[in-house]
Amino acid sequence: MSTSSSLLATANEWLSAHSPQLRDWRRDLHAHPEVGFNEYRTTDVLCDLLSGFGFSPKRFSSGTGVICDVAAADPDAAQRPIIALRADIDALPLPDLKPVPYASQNEGVCHACGHDAHTAILLGVAGVFSRFADSRGLPGPVRLIFQPAEERMPGGSMLAVAEGALEGVGSIYALHCDPRLDAGQVGLRVGPITAAFDQLDIRLHGPGGHTARPQLTADLVYAMGLLITELPGLLSRRVDPRAALSLVWGAAAAGSAANAIPRTGVLRGTLRMLDSELWESISLLVTELIHQIVAPTGVTAEIGYERGVPAVTNDPDLVAIQTAAATLALGAAAVAPTSQSMGGEDFAWYLRTVPGAMARLGTRIPGAEGGDLHQSSFDIDESALAVGVRFTTAIVAQSWAS
């Protein structure tokens, strides 16, 4: 039996015995979510489980997140480039509104993006590797990266890279829950699969005054309204529309009294774009336009422009491996095309150093309509957990076979 077939057989055997445990891991993580760089309980759970598999997990310097190397069978195999597998472990500062027994026990925090599923899947892969290593030994080294703070800016991937997570790595893979795909499917794409993403924080300042006499002061709320409407419009005329630049405001706050023009105000939003070259320079144009818009009003703008992440761009050769893996482990019908999204993903920072590829894992609950990520009602079809384990295991097997 080939290594690929043997490894997949081991995955199926492990899942036959441990699928309920895999589900319980995910539900435990879902019930105890933690936001970025505060994933201390999650990290403790990961270290305990990985140590139980016979591995030696190492924490990041932040105290959260784990790197765990799975050694090859012999010294010659150990010289192969490491295959890295990444799962993100943090949650979002959102309430959990689902009427389920595993709903969040941490008020105002929720796994609304599926990171609990990503983490449980990679733990399942670790269990498969542990069983396979006991019987045959892996034909090459693998690194499991349980990354903190994917939802933070800058993301936890930058910490992982700085602490050597990619040393010796030849390729890296990840997956992300997709509630628009049915469980059992994986979405694959060559090239960009996510968008570049930045965050904009504008603080407006003026002298304030009485709403009866706006001519004697600077009308800060009016200036804010100009920015809200004119900045996206001007950007659409200054940037090639093929870049698909999108500026959407998420927060606006100024004043508290109906008859007083406030002295300060805050606007916050995100910029997303499909063009990676534009992402490198867009901050200069945004800053220029903001100052031009507010100049006639007498209001001044303090601009906080925070670089987020570049687009995740999947390597063609690695997508070919993903495709072969999905076909082998799940059947050809499981492979689904997927489009580039406007979402940002800090997996992109790993790809500045090594080639990589991200897949979308179908998690749609049968009969569910309209669900999306980053919603307090987000949940998954838990049959997707076993699919993720089979698919990820097959990626590693196909990487060694290619």
Secondary structure, 3 states (H helix, E strand, C coil): CCHHHHHHHHHHHHHHHHHHHHHHHHHHHHHCCCCCCCCHHHHHHHHHHHHHCCCCCEECCCCCCEEEEECECCHHHHCCCEEEEEEECCCECCCCCCCCCCCCCCCCCECCCCHHHHHHHHHHHHHHHHHHHHHCCECCCEEEEEECCCCCCCCHHHHHHHCCCCCCEEEEEEEEEEEEEECCCEEECCEECCCEEEEEEEEEECCCEECCCHHHCCCHHHHHHHHHHHHHHHHHHHCCHHHCCEEEEEEEEECCCCCEECCEEEEEEEEEECCHHHHHHHHHHHHHHHHHHHHHHCCEEEEEEEEEECCCEECHHHHHHHHHHHHHHHCHHHEEECCCCCCCCHHHHHHHCCCEEEEEEEEECCCCCCCCCCCCCCCCCCHHHHHHHHHHHHHHHHHHHC
